[in-house]
Amino acid sequence: MKYFMLSLFFVFVSLKTFAQPQSPKMPSSIFFKANGDAFSTDQIPTNKKSMIIFFDATCEHCQRVVANFSKKSKDLANINLYFISLDEFRSIDYFMKTFGKPFVGAKNVTVLRDGYQVFIPYFKPKQYPSLYLYGKDKNLIYFSSDEREVPKFFTLIKQ
């Protein structure tokens, strides 16, 4: 019994270590635009809410989420949108043109590549896609990796 309790304790501590919560403040990170220019999260303006969508171009869940956001792209015109991926830009471009066509070239949209692979350790996503909604103060309003929660983001954006 003693060994069982000790084992149970170590399992609990291990799980707690891996289940780290999202940072309440937007982490400072550097990503890259298609033209090679660096883009820092410190450059994100504080005049409106911002949403970060972390995706993989081959992920079916990511494709559905961005397609659903595309259907209501006009409702997202008043926030900053950042699409971030570890993929190469040829895959990112195909993904955006196929599933996020209304966002291509939009003034409030920035597409970025995580060239330094810092997104996962800094933002702590649970899976693809990971959606982060930040307030004007760059504090996290809501995080989700569940594609069924897309409607909740629209509700929170309007508030």
C-alpha positions in Angstrom: 0.0 0.0 0.0 2.9 2.3 0.8 4.4 1.9 -2.6 1.1 2.3 -4.3 0.5 5.7 -2.5 4.0 6.8 -3.3 3.6 5.8 -7.0 0.2 7.6 -7.1 1.9 10.7 -5.7 4.6 10.7 -8.4 2.1 10.3 -11.1 0.0 13.2 -9.8 3.1 15.5 -9.5 4.2 14.5 -13.1 0.8 15.3 -14.5 0.7 18.6 -12.8 4.1 19.5 -14.2 2.9 18.8 -17.8 -0.4 20.6 -17.4 1.0 24.1 -17.3 -1.6 26.9 -17.7 -1.5 29.6 -20.4 0.2 32.8 -19.4 -2.3 35.5 -18.4 -0.2 38.0 -20.3 0.8 37.7 -24.0 4.3 36.4 -24.1 7.0 38.4 -25.9 8.0 36.4 -28.9 9.5 36.9 -32.4 8.0 35.3 -35.5 8.6 36.0 -39.2 6.5 37.4 -42.1 6.6 35.8 -45.6 9.1 38.5 -46.7 11.5 37.5 -44.0 10.9 40.5 -41.7 10.8 39.7 -38.0 7.6 40.5 -36.1 7.5 40.7 -32.4 4.4 40.3 -30.2 5.5 43.6 -28.7 4.5 45.2 -32.0 0.9 44.1 -31.6 -1.1 47.3 -31.1 -3.2 47.9 -28.0 -6.1 49.7 -29.7 -8.3 46.6 -30.0 -8.5 43.0 -29.1 -6.2 40.5 -30.7 -6.6 36.8 -31.6 -3.8 34.4 -32.3 -4.6 31.2 -34.2 -1.8 28.6 -33.9 -2.3 26.0 -36.7 -0.7 23.3 -38.7 -1.5 23.5 -42.4 -2.3 19.7 -42.6 -4.5 19.6 -39.5 -8.1 18.9 -40.4 -9.3 20.5 -37.2 -7.3 23.7 -38.1 -8.8 23.7 -41.6 -12.3 23.5 -40.2 -11.7 26.2 -37.6 -10.3 28.7 -40.1 -13.0 27.8 -42.6 -15.6 28.6 -39.9 -13.9 31.9 -39.1 -13.8 32.7 -42.8 -17.6 32.4 -43.0 -17.9 35.2 -40.5 -14.8 37.2 -41.4 -16.7 40.5 -41.4 -17.4 39.9 -37.7 -13.6 39.8 -37.1 -12.8 43.0 -38.9 -12.5 45.0 -35.7 -9.8 42.8 -34.1 -6.2 42.0 -34.9 -5.8 38.5 -36.3 -2.5 36.6 -36.2 -2.2 33.2 -37.9 1.0 31.5 -36.7 2.4 28.2 -37.9 5.6 26.1 -37.7 5.1 25.2 -41.4 7.0 26.5 -44.4 5.4 29.5 -46.1 4.4 27.5 -49.2 2.2 25.3 -46.9 0.9 28.3 -45.0 0.0 30.2 -48.2 -1.9 27.1 -49.5 -3.7 26.8 -46.2 -4.7 30.5 -46.1 -5.8 30.6 -49.8 -7.8 27.4 -49.4 -9.4 27.8 -45.9 -8.9 31.4 -45.0 -9.3 33.2 -48.3 -11.2 36.2 -46.9 -8.2 36.9 -44.6 -5.6 37.0 -47.4 -4.5 40.6 -47.7 -6.8 41.9 -45.0 -5.4 44.9 -43.1 -6.1 43.4 -39.7 -4.5 40.0 -40.5 -0.9 39.1 -40.1 0.4 35.6 -41.2 3.5 34.5 -39.4 5.9 31.6 -39.3 7.4 30.4 -36.0 11.0 30.2 -37.3 12.6 30.0 -33.9 10.1 27.5 -32.6 9.2 29.5 -29.6 5.4 29.4 -29.8 5.0 26.0 -28.0 7.3 26.8 -25.0 6.0 30.4 -24.5 2.3 30.0 -25.3 1.8 26.4 -24.1 -0.8 25.2 -26.7 -2.4 21.9 -25.9 -3.0 20.8 -29.5 -3.7 22.1 -32.9 -5.5 24.5 -33.4 -4.9 26.7 -30.4 -6.9 29.9 -30.2 -6.0 32.8 -28.0 -8.1 35.9 -27.5 -6.4 38.8 -25.9 -7.8 42.1 -24.7 -6.5 45.6 -25.6 -4.2 45.3 -22.5 -2.7 42.0 -24.0 -4.2 40.0 -21.2 -5.6 36.6 -22.1 -9.4 36.7 -22.3 -10.0 33.2 -23.5 -8.0 30.2 -24.7 -9.3 27.0 -26.4 -8.1 24.1 -28.5 -11.6 22.9 -29.1 -13.1 23.6 -32.6 -16.6 23.4 -31.1 -15.9 26.6 -29.2 -15.5 28.9 -32.2 -19.0 30.5 -31.5 -17.8 31.5 -28.0 -15.0 33.5 -29.6 -17.5 35.5 -31.6 -19.5 36.2 -28.4 -16.3 37.4 -26.6 -15.1 39.5 -29.5 -18.4 41.4 -29.5 -18.2 42.2 -25.8 
